[in-house]
Amino acid sequence: MSDYQPVLLANIHREDSHKLAVYEAAGGYRALRKTLREKSPQEVVGIVRASGLRGRGGAAFPTGLKWSFLPEGHPGPIYFCVNADESEPGTFCNRVQMEHDPHQVLEGTILSCYATRASTAYIYLRYEYPLAYRRLQDAIAECYEAGYLGKNILGSDFSLDIHIHRGAGAYICGEETGLIESIEGKRAWPRIKPPFPAVEGLFRKPTVVNNVETLTCVVHILDRGVEWFQSLGVPPDPDNPRDAGSYGPKLYGLSGHVNRPGVYELPLGVRCGELIEEYGGGVWKGRRAKAVVPGGVSTGLMSQSELDTPLDFAGPVSVGCLGLGTAGVVVLDETYPIIDFLYNSCRFFAHESCGQCTPCREGTRWALRILERIKGGRGRLGDLDLLAEIGEGIGIIPGTTICGLADGAAWPIKTALRKFRDELEDYIRRTNPTGYMATGPAEAVDVAEVA
């Protein structure tokens, strides 16, 4: 894939790439002008649906299909929410786009609002991104001045206003209905569905929620065509009727124990080992990889023997991970203890659970307490079975929670136990040589004891 020419990141190294003049000089807003002049909203939905574009925010739901769920003939208003929360550990692709090429994000937003007949859009931005906030604010102001936003955009019948809503740093706001609740000024508890946002979303009106990278792909689909988009990536598996394919370019956020961490744009389907070696410069300090997180911590772990797995929407699932997620690839070298990965991931999800669903609220905290005890030198082998039980019992997939946070908490546990159980058992035996076989009530551990 060394001859691939980036499109999503094509502008980021240009001087003043965040400014309107630079974006327009590189062809920016060409797709918007052409679309408003030549295509109806229904035609745009059809083009995006035909492209096979799937959401880049984690769920990989077909974008055009999501748009088609909006009720026909609705008098409005229809709202559009841009999910720029990006709070999945190991993920930073959207930040690069918003900081260095905010007009591409805005063009994708405007085109998507035109397709869905939305008159107001909210960019829900992670609070910890101050530079992205300033760049987006400046870019929005430039768009109003240039006629890309406001009333009768470029002389058409289409009008749109865009507002930035800054979140307060809660992971749960990455879930679309939690995001909607937050914009409404309420506690970000995900909603029970149905009704789905396309029918009753923001302010109880039809709403679409899409990820930043998804919207930037829309720009290039409309500018370059469906055939170009489907020339990249991986077509559907003919033997799997549930596989919708993995078409188009993808941003991979590579971090952890690699020599060249960063954001790399490649067609979907690059092999994990190829991403690490050819683009990340290999594992640091001359070491080997022990494990890799393929798409953010919530997707779980791949082992060293699984690094030939393609990083598309189906590849990580084939080796027992939750999915490609946000493509935030985190490399763990051969010296890194899996117990530390488990402890850190469980601590994160226990903190970020909104507490609305009992299995998630109690399960994530119970898992953390067990890991604290193991890290404190009082673990028992039976604790691993308890962790496995927790992992199998919480989340949407077993049908016990409203949103997928619990699934994200479960997959690091399940994959670590399945693929690194011997290492975890050895750690318990070494740190609790006289009590690792105990089966009676466990003594509580002061968190201060956990190193």
C-alpha positions as a printed NumPy array, in Angstrom:
array([[  0.   ,   0.   ,   0.   ],
       [  3.055,   2.248,  -0.231],
       [  1.728,   3.889,  -3.418],
       [ -1.561,   4.995,  -1.815],
       [ -2.159,   8.752,  -1.997],
       [ -4.049,  10.136,   1.034],
       [ -7.232,  12.102,   0.507],
       [ -8.54 ,  12.593,   4.044],
       [ -5.143,  13.888,   5.187],
       [ -4.054,  15.426,   1.883],
       [ -4.132,  18.994,   3.205],
       [ -2.742,  18.704,   6.704],
       [  0.904,  19.452,   5.853],
       [  0.109,  22.6  ,   3.866],
       [  0.9  ,  25.898,   5.554],
       [ -2.221,  27.418,   7.138],
       [ -4.152,  24.28 ,   6.17 ],
       [ -6.925,  25.264,   8.58 ],
       [ -7.809,  28.416,   6.642],
       [-10.527,  28.721,   4.014],
       [ -8.292,  30.109,   1.252],
       [ -5.9  ,  27.16 ,   1.502],
       [ -8.745,  24.647,   1.525],
       [-10.411,  26.233,  -1.507],
       [ -7.092,  26.343,  -3.397],
       [ -6.874,  22.561,  -2.955],
       [-10.382,  22.046,  -4.362],
       [-12.292,  22.558,  -1.16 ],
       [-16.06 ,  23.118,  -1.38 ],
       [-16.011,  21.98 ,  -5.021],
       [-18.158,  18.986,  -4.074],
       [-20.605,  21.252,  -2.238],
       [-20.994,  23.626,  -5.18 ],
       [-21.527,  20.782,  -7.634],
       [-23.923,  18.902,  -5.376],
       [-26.157,  21.883,  -4.629],
       [-26.28 ,  22.653,  -8.333],
       [-26.848,  19.135,  -9.706],
       [-28.16 ,  16.761,  -7.037],
       [-31.312,  16.524,  -4.948],
       [-31.093,  15.443,  -1.294],
       [-32.581,  12.059,  -2.217],
       [-29.924,  11.561,  -4.892],
       [-27.154,  12.31 ,  -2.404],
       [-28.566,   9.728,   0.02 ],
       [-28.679,   7.22 ,  -2.821],
       [-25.063,   7.884,  -3.801],
       [-23.782,   7.52 ,  -0.24 ],
       [-25.831,   4.364,   0.228],
       [-24.521,   2.894,  -3.034],
       [-20.937,   3.639,  -1.978],
       [-21.122,   1.263,   0.956],
       [-19.748,   3.878,   3.35 ],
       [-19.915,   2.583,   6.913],
       [-19.597,   4.712,  10.026],
       [-16.044,   5.321,  11.211],
       [-17.008,   6.035,  14.818],
       [-17.024,   2.42 ,  16.025],
       [-20.344,   0.773,  15.152],
       [-19.651,   0.623,  11.372],
       [-23.341,   1.058,  10.519],
       [-24.046,   1.835,   6.82 ],
       [-24.257,   5.634,   6.589],
       [-26.697,   5.94 ,   3.706],
       [-28.998,   3.406,   5.326],
       [-28.996,   5.406,   8.555],
       [-29.942,   8.535,   6.624],
       [-32.793,   6.701,   4.891],
       [-34.454,   6.02 ,   8.25 ],
       [-35.533,   9.656,   8.536],
       [-39.319,   9.944,   8.114],
       [-40.342,  11.102,   4.645],
       [-42.248,  14.356,   4.402],
       [-41.467,  15.403,   7.98 ],
       [-42.187,  19.14 ,   8.362],
       [-39.044,  19.635,  10.423],
       [-36.951,  20.706,  11.973],
       [-34.477,  17.897,  11.361],
       [-31.231,  18.039,  13.321],
       [-27.745,  16.769,  12.571],
       [-25.186,  15.967,  15.263],
       [-21.493,  15.548,  14.522],
       [-19.891,  13.194,  17.008],
       [-16.498,  14.792,  17.696],
       [-16.267,  13.489,  21.264],
       [-13.475,  10.986,  20.424],
       [-12.978,   9.714,  23.966],
       [-12.073,   6.093,  23.179],
       [ -8.624,   5.401,  24.697],
       [ -5.999,   5.215,  21.967],
       [ -7.975,   7.312,  19.457],
       [ -6.929,  10.689,  18.061],
       [ -7.742,  10.649,  14.315],
       [-10.612,  13.145,  14.498],
       [ -8.433,  15.568,  16.446],
       [ -5.925,  15.719,  13.598],
       [ -8.666,  16.398,  11.052],
       [-10.355,  19.101,  13.105],
       [ -7.128,  20.875,  14.037],
       [ -5.47 ,  20.818,  10.624],
       [ -8.338,  20.595,   8.112],
       [-11.526,  21.87 ,   9.783],
       [-13.065,  22.98 ,   6.489],
       [-13.083,  19.399,   5.23 ],
       [-15.078,  18.475,   8.329],
       [-17.46 ,  21.37 ,   7.72 ],
       [-17.912,  20.573,   4.021],
       [-18.802,  16.99 ,   4.924],
       [-21.222,  18.276,   7.538],
       [-22.908,  20.708,   5.14 ],
       [-23.259,  18.036,   2.431],
       [-24.688,  15.549,   4.916],
       [-27.141,  18.104,   6.273],
       [-28.259,  18.847,   2.715],
       [-28.835,  15.13 ,   2.105],
       [-30.829,  14.685,   5.314],
       [-32.7  ,  18.013,   5.023],
       [-31.305,  19.186,   8.357],
       [-31.453,  22.895,   9.038],
       [-29.33 ,  22.938,  12.199],
       [-26.182,  20.991,  13.039],
       [-24.365,  20.618,  16.347],
       [-20.724,  19.613,  16.512],
       [-20.374,  17.804,  19.837],
       [-16.707,  18.404,  20.635],
       [-14.587,  16.819,  23.298],
       [-13.708,  19.542,  25.818],
       [-10.065,  18.446,  25.959],
       [ -9.559,  19.621,  22.344],
       [ -9.058,  23.396,  22.757],
       [ -7.145,  23.872,  19.496],
       [ -9.795,  21.977,  17.533],
       [-12.429,  24.199,  19.125],
       [-10.674,  27.392,  18.07 ],
       [ -9.987,  26.116,  14.571],
       [-13.582,  24.996,  14.061],
       [-14.944,  28.272,  15.397],
       [-12.748,  30.254,  13.012],
       [-13.658,  27.98 ,  10.101],
       [-17.389,  28.327,  10.811],
       [-17.033,  32.113,  10.829],
       [-15.229,  31.965,   7.474],
       [-18.022,  29.785,   6.067],
       [-20.725,  32.253,   7.069],
       [-18.777,  35.075,   5.494],
       [-18.199,  33.119,   2.264],
       [-21.815,  31.998,   1.944],
       [-21.257,  28.32 ,   2.732],
       [-23.432,  28.625,   5.846],
       [-26.511,  30.642,   6.7  ],
       [-29.545,  31.39 ,   4.549],
       [-29.78 ,  30.208,   0.933],
       [-26.323,  28.701,   0.728],
       [-24.624,  29.522,  -2.598],
       [-27.916,  30.833,  -3.927],
       [-29.818,  27.596,  -3.325],
       [-32.951,  26.919,  -1.281],
       [-30.811,  25.181,   1.347],
       [-30.086,  26.958,   4.649],
       [-27.996,  25.683,   7.544],
       [-26.615,  26.869,  10.878],
       [-23.8  ,  25.053,  12.677],
       [-23.088,  25.336,  16.404],
       [-20.314,  23.839,  18.519],
       [-21.349,  22.171,  21.775],
       [-18.424,  21.309,  24.041],
       [-18.777,  18.201,  26.159],
       [-17.54 ,  17.831,  29.709],
       [-15.17 ,  14.924,  29.177],
       [-17.573,  11.987,  29.64 ],
       [-16.865,   8.822,  27.626],
       [-20.56 ,   7.925,  27.589],
       [-21.269,  10.952,  25.373],
       [-19.714,   9.076,  22.48 ],
       [-22.921,   7.018,  22.437],
       [-25.339,   8.864,  20.178],
       [-28.289,   9.135,  22.542],
       [-26.037,  10.059,  25.472],
       [-24.631,  12.775,  23.21 ],
       [-28.156,  13.986,  22.428],
       [-29.094,  14.104,  26.102],
       [-25.965,  16.145,  26.83 ],
       [-26.736,  18.699,  24.111],
       [-30.19 ,  19.077,  25.655],
       [-28.499,  20.019,  28.923],
       [-29.325,  16.827,  30.771],
       [-27.318,  14.065,  32.371],
       [-25.836,  12.008,  29.532],
       [-27.756,   8.81 ,  30.167],
       [-28.249,   6.831,  26.933],
       [-31.878,   6.419,  25.938],
       [-33.766,   3.188,  25.591],
       [-34.415,   2.454,  21.917],
       [-36.797,   2.504,  20.124],
       [-37.568,   5.245,  19.329],
       [-34.313,   5.669,  17.45 ],
       [-32.837,   9.143,  16.885],
       [-33.902,   9.145,  13.221],
       [-37.499,   9.218,  14.457],
       [-37.16 ,  10.998,  17.802],
       [-33.755,  12.408,  18.635],
       [-32.54 ,  15.872,  19.6  ],
       [-35.373,  17.915,  21.113],
       [-37.625,  14.953,  20.206],
       [-37.202,  15.67 ,  16.482],
       [-35.696,  13.453,  13.757],
       [-31.921,  13.467,  14.142],
       [-28.852,  11.961,  12.489],
       [-25.608,  11.418,  14.389],
       [-22.404,  10.751,  12.444],
       [-18.717,  10.65 ,  13.256],
       [-16.228,  13.263,  11.972],
       [-14.289,  10.887,   9.723],
       [-17.5  ,   9.504,   8.251],
       [-18.492,  12.986,   7.107],
       [-15.125,  13.718,   5.526],
       [-15.518,  10.526,   3.49 ],
       [-18.825,  11.918,   2.17 ],
       [-16.936,  14.836,   0.605],
       [-14.785,  12.521,  -1.495],
       [-17.594,  10.153,  -2.431],
       [-19.519,  13.056,  -3.936],
       [-16.408,  14.593,  -5.502],
       [-14.744,  11.43 ,  -6.871],
       [-17.655,   9.027,  -7.237],
       [-18.846,   5.678,  -5.945],
       [-16.541,   3.701,  -8.226],
       [-13.472,   5.425,  -6.801],
       [-14.6  ,   4.819,  -3.221],
       [-15.243,   1.126,  -3.848],
       [-11.863,   0.734,  -5.537],
       [-10.382,   1.055,  -2.042],
       [-10.807,  -1.379,   0.809],
       [-12.329,  -4.827,   0.943],
       [-15.514,  -6.018,  -0.812],
       [-18.147,  -8.065,   1.056],
       [-17.401, -11.699,   1.813],
       [-19.661, -13.7  ,  -0.554],
       [-19.886, -16.468,   2.043],
       [-21.076, -14.098,   4.77 ],
       [-24.44 , -12.452,   4.031],
       [-23.983, -10.159,   7.05 ],
       [-20.742,  -8.658,   5.732],
       [-21.456,  -5.28 ,   4.12 ],
       [-17.872,  -4.823,   2.972],
       [-15.163,  -2.445,   4.151],
       [-14.866,   0.167,   1.428],
       [-12.878,   3.374,   1.296],
       [ -9.961,   5.05 ,   3.068],
       [ -9.46 ,   4.813,   6.819],
       [ -7.483,   6.771,   9.387],
       [ -5.48 ,   4.543,  11.731],
       [ -4.254,   6.074,  14.972],
       [ -1.09 ,   4.161,  15.869],
       [  0.369,   4.532,  19.355],
       [  1.942,   2.596,  22.184],
       [  5.301,   0.877,  21.868],
       [  6.157,   1.829,  18.286],
       [  8.936,   3.958,  16.839],
       [  6.697,   6.285,  14.826],
       [  3.315,   6.807,  16.489],
       [  0.856,   8.921,  14.524],
       [ -2.182,   8.958,  12.263],
       [ -1.849,   7.024,   9.005],
       [ -4.364,   7.019,   6.168],
       [ -4.647,   3.763,   4.23 ],
       [ -7.352,   1.784,   2.467],
       [ -9.368,  -0.406,   4.806],
       [ -7.863,  -3.868,   5.124],
       [ -4.189,  -3.11 ,   5.792],
       [ -2.631,  -5.938,   7.803],
       [ -1.967,  -5.059,  11.413],
       [  1.656,  -6.167,  11.203],
       [  2.167,  -4.112,   8.041],
       [  0.801,  -0.998,   9.754],
       [  3.18 ,  -1.492,  12.676],
       [  6.3  ,  -2.356,  10.685],
       [  6.048,  -0.282,   7.502],
       [  4.314,   2.798,   8.861],
       [  5.019,   2.732,  12.587],
       [  8.674,   1.821,  12.119],
       [  8.308,  -1.406,  14.088],
       [  8.135,  -2.053,  17.815],
       [ 10.399,   0.223,  19.82 ],
       [ 13.752,  -0.724,  21.39 ],
       [ 14.143,  -3.696,  19.047],
       [ 11.503,  -5.666,  20.899],
       [  8.6  ,  -7.787,  19.636],
       [  4.919,  -7.137,  20.088],
       [  3.121,  -9.127,  22.737],
       [ -0.38 ,  -7.818,  21.999],
       [ -2.146,  -5.152,  19.986],
       [ -5.366,  -3.26 ,  20.612],
       [ -6.871,  -3.05 ,  17.094],
       [ -9.373,  -0.22 ,  17.484],
       [ -9.423,   1.432,  20.883],
       [ -9.328,  -0.308,  24.258],
       [-12.972,  -1.41 ,  24.031],
       [-12.19 ,  -3.746,  21.11 ],
       [ -9.997,  -6.03 ,  23.204],
       [ -6.633,  -7.593,  22.361],
       [ -5.013,  -9.369,  19.462],
       [ -2.047, -11.594,  20.251],
       [  1.313, -11.544,  18.468],
       [  0.288, -14.573,  16.403],
       [ -2.715, -12.638,  15.045],
       [ -0.855,  -9.662,  13.575],
       [ -1.556, -10.807,  10.019],
       [ -5.205,  -9.891,  10.606],
       [ -6.604,  -7.277,   8.191],
       [ -7.768,  -4.112,   9.901],
       [-11.169,  -3.867,   8.264],
       [-14.613,  -4.192,   9.772],
       [-14.51 ,  -7.996,   9.714],
       [-10.855,  -8.773,  10.48 ],
       [-10.63 ,  -8.111,  14.236],
       [-13.961,  -9.902,  14.764],
       [-12.482, -13.022,  13.17 ],
       [ -9.879, -13.221,  15.963],
       [-12.335, -12.625,  18.799],
       [-12.207,  -8.844,  19.146],
       [-15.288,  -6.646,  19.384],
       [-14.55 ,  -5.052,  15.988],
       [-12.395,  -2.467,  14.265],
       [-13.875,   0.225,  16.501],
       [-12.204,   3.585,  15.925],
       [ -9.028,   2.017,  14.486],
       [ -7.005,   3.328,  17.408],
       [ -4.202,   0.75 ,  17.255],
       [ -2.18 ,   0.453,  20.468],
       [  0.918,  -1.757,  20.497],
       [  2.093,  -3.505,  23.688],
       [  5.649,  -4.838,  23.604],
       [  6.832,  -8.182,  24.981],
       [  7.778,  -6.695,  28.365],
       [  4.391,  -5.155,  29.101],
       [  2.339,  -7.065,  31.728],
       [ -1.17 ,  -7.988,  30.573],
       [ -2.341,  -7.552,  34.184],
       [ -1.542,  -3.83 ,  33.839],
       [ -3.569,  -3.588,  30.629],
       [ -6.507,  -5.271,  32.365],
       [ -6.253,  -3.099,  35.451],
       [ -6.038,   0.147,  33.477],
       [ -8.912,  -0.736,  31.151],
       [-11.161,  -1.863,  34.015],
       [-10.341,   1.285,  35.99 ],
       [-11.282,   3.422,  32.976],
       [-14.629,   1.768,  32.313],
       [-15.614,   1.663,  35.975],
       [-15.011,   5.408,  36.125],
       [-16.871,   6.151,  32.871],
       [-19.971,   4.   ,  33.399],
       [-22.935,   6.343,  33.768],
       [-24.501,   3.996,  36.33 ],
       [-27.908,   3.785,  34.687],
       [-27.784,   0.009,  34.057],
       [-27.113,  -2.205,  37.069],
       [-25.03 ,  -4.869,  35.229],
       [-22.679,  -2.197,  33.887],
       [-22.541,  -0.099,  37.055],
       [-21.869,  -3.057,  39.34 ],
       [-20.01 ,  -5.275,  36.876],
       [-17.366,  -2.727,  35.921],
       [-16.722,  -1.827,  39.561],
       [-16.655,  -5.456,  40.638],
       [-14.105,  -6.239,  37.923],
       [-11.98 ,  -3.306,  39.085],
       [-12.099,  -4.468,  42.711],
       [-10.917,  -7.935,  41.669],
       [ -8.054,  -6.454,  39.644],
       [ -7.093,  -4.21 ,  42.561],
       [ -6.892,  -7.258,  44.795],
       [ -4.81 ,  -9.182,  42.264],
       [ -2.475,  -6.203,  41.814],
       [ -2.275,  -5.903,  45.602],
       [ -0.816,  -9.419,  45.863],
       [ -3.967, -11.168,  47.115],
       [ -5.299, -12.647,  43.931],
       [ -6.605, -16.193,  43.594],
       [ -6.866, -18.309,  40.46 ],
       [-10.627, -18.36 ,  40.941],
       [-10.669, -14.604,  40.375],
       [-10.053, -15.184,  36.693],
       [-13.229, -17.246,  36.481],
       [-15.129, -14.452,  38.225],
       [-13.756, -11.944,  35.722],
       [-14.806, -14.205,  32.873],
       [-18.314, -14.42 ,  34.315],
       [-18.531, -10.638,  34.534],
       [-17.286, -10.273,  30.963],
       [-19.905, -12.668,  29.623],
       [-22.777, -11.144,  31.576],
       [-22.709,  -7.412,  30.829],
       [-23.484,  -5.445,  27.68 ],
       [-25.897,  -5.142,  24.78 ],
       [-24.685,  -8.39 ,  23.237],
       [-25.899, -10.509,  26.185],
       [-28.878,  -8.146,  26.384],
       [-28.371,  -6.655,  29.823],
       [-27.648,  -2.952,  29.167],
       [-29.014,  -0.008,  27.192],
       [-25.762,   1.   ,  25.482],
       [-22.497,  -0.627,  24.467],
       [-20.191,   0.749,  27.151],
       [-20.428,  -2.51 ,  29.067],
       [-19.485,  -4.49 ,  25.958],
       [-16.46 ,  -2.236,  25.632],
       [-15.581,  -2.986,  29.24 ],
       [-16.083,  -6.717,  28.741],
       [-13.984,  -7.313,  25.635],
       [-10.59 ,  -6.423,  27.161],
       [-11.398,  -8.878,  29.946],
       [-12.606, -11.652,  27.633],
       [ -9.75 , -11.398,  25.137],
       [ -7.06 , -11.093,  27.819],
       [ -8.359, -14.187,  29.616],
       [ -8.747, -16.157,  26.394],
       [ -5.34 , -15.302,  24.954],
       [ -3.115, -14.599,  27.979],
       [ -4.542, -16.727,  30.767],
       [ -1.251, -18.524,  31.403],
       [  0.509, -15.207,  32.012],
       [ -2.266, -14.011,  34.334],
       [ -2.228, -17.256,  36.321],
       [  1.556, -17.052,  36.632],
       [  1.268, -13.484,  37.932],
       [ -1.212, -14.565,  40.619],
       [  0.985, -17.485,  41.692],
       [  4.079, -15.276,  41.927],
       [  2.432, -12.44 ,  43.832],
       [  0.385, -14.629,  46.206],
       [  2.367, -17.857,  46.544],
       [  0.616, -19.009,  49.71 ],
       [ -2.954, -18.014,  48.931],
       [ -3.503, -18.32 ,  45.181],
       [ -5.609, -21.463,  45.636],
       [ -7.847, -20.01 ,  48.36 ],
       [-11.606, -20.187,  47.832],
       [-13.005, -18.483,  50.934],
       [-14.177, -14.864,  51.281],
       [-11.62 , -12.429,  49.974],
       [-10.131,  -9.695,  52.094],
       [-10.595,  -6.182,  50.757],
       [ -7.553,  -4.327,  49.46 ],
       [ -6.801,  -0.657,  50.062],
       [ -6.428,   0.988,  46.648],
       [ -3.282,   2.68 ,  47.942],
       [ -1.659,  -0.774,  48.023],
       [ -2.095,  -1.167,  44.253],
       [  1.12 ,  -0.131,  42.553]])
